[in-house]
Amino acid sequence: MPPETLAFPAPAPPELGQPVEVAPGILWLRLALPFALNHVNIYLIEDGAGWAILDTGINDARSRAWWEAVLAGPLAARRPTRLICTHFHPDHVGLAGWLAERCGIELTMSRTEYLTTQLHRRWAEPPEIDAHRAFYADCGLDEATTLALLERDIGYRWLTTDLPPSYHRIADGDVLSIGGRRFEVLTGGGHAPELVMLLCRADKLFLAADQVLAKISPNVSVWPQEPASDPLGDFLHTLAELPMRVPDEVLVLPAHNLPFRGLHGRMRELSGHHDARCQAVAEVCAEPMLPAAIVPRLFPRKLDAHQTSFAFGETLAHVNYMLRRGWMVAEAGADGRRRVRAA
Ligand SMILES: [Zn+2]
């Protein structure tokens, strides 16, 4: 498929920690992340006398210091009114508990994302660690990669803060009135189970979080607590549905990289990418394979631990998607571990 053309109206991102206006009444704030993907975009939406905050960055000293500086500087005259978190990943929800308490504001989230955050915070507990270790071994991961994945699972607890004990639930089809503007709530699956997106139809603004990104294919991963889940099926379902709900001419305000126009074309590209990956998985799996053995064949370049965890989860997502549709079959090997091969 030929590459689709995207337009980037803001050619460069703002300086870290320095909000800039990216659309009327919308500030774009960028915070750093200590990963290969080294930043997250946060948006501040004009909300009457203050600002609604969309996402938070991870829980680390640097992000807290930036927030303190932003609250004391650019936001000093107009205090935060509410916090909306799009999904459970730590770069989005990491400082939710801290920020809600610090600013005395309510947290707004979808129910599944609120509960999934609580679930992943449990992953630092011994029963979860043991269950995950067994799952990774069954998939054929070596000891070093297993340790890296366990570190990732346990690390979630420290990259996030305790969520407020109550929250304002939003769901697909709801409408949020923010500063007199009408934002439709849409939810998407695959990258996260009930990821929140906000569409302001009148102003042609689409706050897409991680559902659609300009340069990266959003990670779609199977997690150990749902080993047979089909997040890729969920993701492709959302990609198929969004063009019918969101006009192509919106300015997409994503959580990573630059804002862009060309939403529908980008969704077609992402679908095409996953079709090609399924084809590649089928080619690799002519013979029965442990799921972990597929990863280096699909991702031949050297990956750090964080990238390996994404690559492994994504490979499983493709395998599960194909198993569900009968494009692959699973069989037990002599050691009792599950192998998969193309049907
Ligand atoms: Zn995410």
Residues whose N, C-alpha, C, O or C-beta is under 5 A from the ligand:
A	BS01	ZN	H89 D210
